[in-house]
Amino acid sequence: MTFMALTYPSLLVFLTAGTLSFVVVLTGLSSIDVLKQAKVSKNEEEEDVTTTSAQFRVLLELISNPMVRRMALIRCVCGLYEMIMPSLLIYHYTYVFEMDKTTRAFWYAVSGFLMGVFEMAPAPFWSWLFANSSSKLLYVPISLHLVHIVACPLAMFFIQDVHMFLGYIVLRQLCSTPYSYWRVVATAWMCDHDARDREGQILGLMTTATNLGRALSSAFVVLGMGWAGLKTFNCLEDDGPVADQCELEKITSQ
């Protein structure tokens, strides 16, 4: 929605984006019943663990756990990986396929739809496959990620047709979905194995690590494009033919 709002900065787009964001926030209310059942663990001296100092101590205890550290590092790398693809789509559609903002918005929406479909559709299959074999839960995600590592540079350098590029997006998503399943299972196992009524702190730490990775990825992409010679233009204030000319110069000047 941020991409659409920046591409078409009109009142209708802003209202639509704000409404959808508000709906997303409201969906969080579904967790209230679960949060009401949360327990606050206390040690033998019945120390209050809701204080700030106690929370920091719990956080340090979690970080000192090698398993938690490794999972946090994995989630940070996952955040890096997750933010690369949306940025890649925008820059690839703009500067490789040389699309104007209307065409780019259309194909970006199509790409997002395909990514969502192929993220959710294989979930029952992965659930069935991994339920029957724990070894497959390890080797299948790694193998598919290796496939994507090989396919990604080939797609970037040799695919010049947007329809074939959509095929690469589908392949990339299929290679990523087993890891999404593994990530949920691994975090849930870690909470069951070592949480000791600290599930909230563990999940919060994992979310923080993921968001840190996403922020670092966004910064690296923007700074990297700048270091590579990206020239930016602000075409939002132009209208009509002037805006079209500005969009064209944005592409041809790179």
C-alpha positions in Angstrom: 0.0 0.0 0.0 2.9 2.3 0.6 4.1 1.7 -3.0 0.6 2.5 -4.4 0.3 5.6 -2.2 3.6 6.9 -3.5 2.9 5.9 -7.1 -0.6 7.5 -7.1 -0.7 10.2 -4.4 -4.4 10.9 -4.5 -6.9 11.3 -1.7 -8.7 8.1 -2.7 -5.5 6.0 -2.6 -4.6 7.6 0.8 -8.0 6.8 2.2 -7.9 3.2 0.9 -4.4 2.6 2.3 -5.4 4.1 5.7 -8.6 2.0 5.8 -6.8 -1.3 5.0 -4.1 -0.5 7.5 -6.8 0.1 10.1 -8.4 -3.2 9.3 -5.0 -4.9 9.7 -4.6 -3.3 13.2 -8.1 -4.5 14.1 -7.3 -8.1 13.3 -4.8 -7.9 16.2 -7.8 -7.8 18.5 -8.3 -11.5 17.9 -5.3 -12.1 20.2 -6.8 -10.4 23.2 -8.3 -13.7 24.5 -5.0 -15.4 24.2 -3.1 -12.6 25.9 -5.6 -12.6 28.8 -4.5 -16.2 29.6 -0.8 -15.3 29.7 1.0 -16.2 32.9 3.6 -14.2 34.7 6.3 -16.6 36.0 7.8 -16.0 39.5 10.8 -17.6 41.1 10.9 -19.1 44.6 11.2 -15.6 46.2 8.0 -14.5 44.3 10.0 -11.8 42.7 8.0 -9.4 40.5 9.2 -10.0 36.9 7.0 -7.2 35.5 9.5 -4.5 36.4 11.9 -3.1 33.8 15.1 -4.5 35.5 13.5 -8.0 35.7 12.5 -7.8 32.0 16.1 -6.9 31.0 17.4 -9.8 33.1 15.1 -12.2 31.4 16.2 -10.9 28.0 19.8 -11.3 28.9 19.1 -14.9 30.0 17.5 -15.6 26.7 20.3 -14.1 24.7 22.8 -16.2 26.7 21.1 -19.3 25.4 23.0 -20.5 22.3 19.9 -21.9 20.7 18.0 -18.6 21.1 21.0 -16.7 19.7 21.1 -19.0 16.6 17.4 -18.7 16.0 17.5 -14.9 16.4 20.4 -14.8 13.8 18.4 -16.9 11.4 15.3 -14.7 11.8 17.5 -11.6 11.2 18.8 -13.1 8.0 15.3 -14.1 7.1 14.3 -10.4 7.5 17.1 -9.4 5.1 15.8 -12.0 2.6 12.2 -11.0 2.9 12.8 -7.3 2.1 15.1 -7.9 -0.8 12.3 -9.3 -3.0 9.9 -6.4 -2.9 12.7 -3.9 -3.5 14.0 -6.1 -6.3 10.6 -6.1 -8.1 10.3 -2.3 -8.0 13.8 -1.7 -9.3 13.7 -4.5 -11.9 10.3 -3.5 -13.3 11.4 0.2 -13.4 15.0 0.0 -14.7 15.3 -3.3 -16.5 11.8 -3.6 -18.1 11.5 0.2 -18.3 7.9 0.3 -17.2 6.0 3.5 -16.5 4.2 3.9 -13.2 0.9 2.5 -14.4 2.3 -0.6 -16.0 4.7 -1.1 -13.1 1.9 -0.9 -10.5 -0.1 -3.5 -12.5 2.7 -6.0 -12.7 3.7 -5.3 -9.1 0.2 -6.2 -8.0 0.2 -9.3 -10.1 3.5 -10.4 -8.6 2.2 -9.7 -5.1 -0.9 -11.8 -5.8 1.2 -14.7 -7.2 3.5 -14.6 -4.2 0.6 -14.7 -1.8 -1.1 -17.6 -3.6 2.0 -19.7 -3.8 2.9 -19.0 -0.2 -0.4 -20.3 1.1 -1.4 -23.0 -1.5 1.4 -25.5 -0.8 1.0 -25.2 3.0 -1.2 -28.4 3.3 1.3 -30.4 1.3 4.3 -29.2 3.4 2.3 -30.0 6.6 1.7 -33.5 5.4 5.2 -34.1 4.1 7.0 -32.7 7.2 4.6 -34.5 9.6 5.8 -37.8 8.3 9.6 -37.1 8.4 11.6 -34.7 10.6 14.7 -35.1 8.4 12.7 -33.7 5.4 11.9 -30.7 7.5 15.7 -30.0 7.5 16.8 -31.0 4.0 13.9 -29.9 1.8 14.1 -26.2 2.8 17.9 -26.2 2.4 17.7 -27.9 -1.0 15.1 -25.6 -2.4 17.0 -22.5 -1.1 20.0 -23.8 -3.1 17.8 -24.1 -6.2 16.8 -20.4 -5.7 20.4 -19.4 -5.2 21.2 -20.8 -8.6 18.0 -19.5 -10.3 18.2 -15.9 -9.0 21.3 -14.7 -10.9 20.1 -16.5 -14.1 16.8 -14.7 -13.9 18.4 -11.3 -13.2 20.8 -11.5 -16.1 19.0 -13.5 -18.8 15.2 -13.0 -18.4 14.0 -10.1 -20.6 10.3 -11.0 -20.7 8.0 -10.1 -17.9 5.9 -13.3 -18.2 9.0 -15.4 -17.8 10.0 -13.2 -14.8 6.7 -14.0 -13.2 7.6 -17.7 -13.6 10.8 -17.0 -11.7 8.8 -15.2 -8.9 6.6 -18.3 -8.6 9.7 -20.5 -8.4 11.2 -18.3 -5.8 8.0 -18.4 -3.7 7.8 -22.2 -4.0 11.4 -22.5 -2.8 10.7 -20.2 0.2 7.4 -21.7 1.5 9.1 -24.8 3.2 11.3 -22.4 5.2 8.2 -20.5 6.3 6.8 -23.7 7.7 10.1 -24.7 9.3 10.4 -21.2 10.9 7.1 -21.5 12.7 7.8 -25.1 13.8 11.3 -24.2 15.0 10.1 -21.2 17.0 7.2 -23.2 18.5 9.6 -26.0 19.5 12.0 -23.5 21.1 9.1 -22.1 23.2 8.1 -25.5 24.3 11.7 -26.6 25.0 13.2 -23.7 26.8 10.6 -21.0 27.3 9.7 -21.6 31.0 6.7 -19.2 30.8 8.7 -16.8 28.7 7.1 -17.4 25.4 6.2 -13.7 25.0 9.9 -12.6 25.5 11.1 -15.3 23.0 8.6 -14.3 20.3 9.3 -10.7 20.9 13.0 -11.2 20.5 12.4 -13.2 17.3 10.2 -10.4 15.9 12.8 -7.8 16.8 15.5 -9.8 15.0 13.3 -10.1 11.9 12.5 -6.4 11.8 16.1 -5.6 12.3 17.0 -7.7 9.3 14.3 -6.0 7.2 15.5 -2.5 8.2 19.1 -3.4 7.4 18.0 -4.9 4.0 16.1 -1.7 3.1 19.1 0.5 4.0 21.6 -1.7 2.1 19.4 -1.7 -1.0 18.9 2.1 -1.0 22.6 2.8 -0.2 23.8 0.1 -2.6 21.8 1.6 -5.5 23.1 5.0 -4.6 26.7 3.7 -4.6 26.1 2.0 -7.9 25.0 5.3 -9.5 21.3 5.5 -9.1 19.9 8.9 -10.0 16.6 9.7 -8.3 13.9 12.1 -9.6 10.8 13.4 -7.9 7.9 13.3 -10.4 5.1 13.4 -7.9 4.5 17.1 -8.4 4.3 17.0 -12.2 1.1 16.2 -14.1 0.3 15.0 -17.6 3.0 15.0 -20.3 5.5 16.6 -17.9 5.1 13.7 -15.5 5.5 11.1 -18.3 8.6 12.9 -19.5 10.0 12.9 -16.0 9.3 9.2 -15.6 11.1 8.6 -18.9 14.1 10.6 -17.9 14.2 8.7 -14.6 14.8 5.5 -16.6 17.0 6.6 -19.4 19.4 8.6 -17.2 20.6 5.6 -15.3 
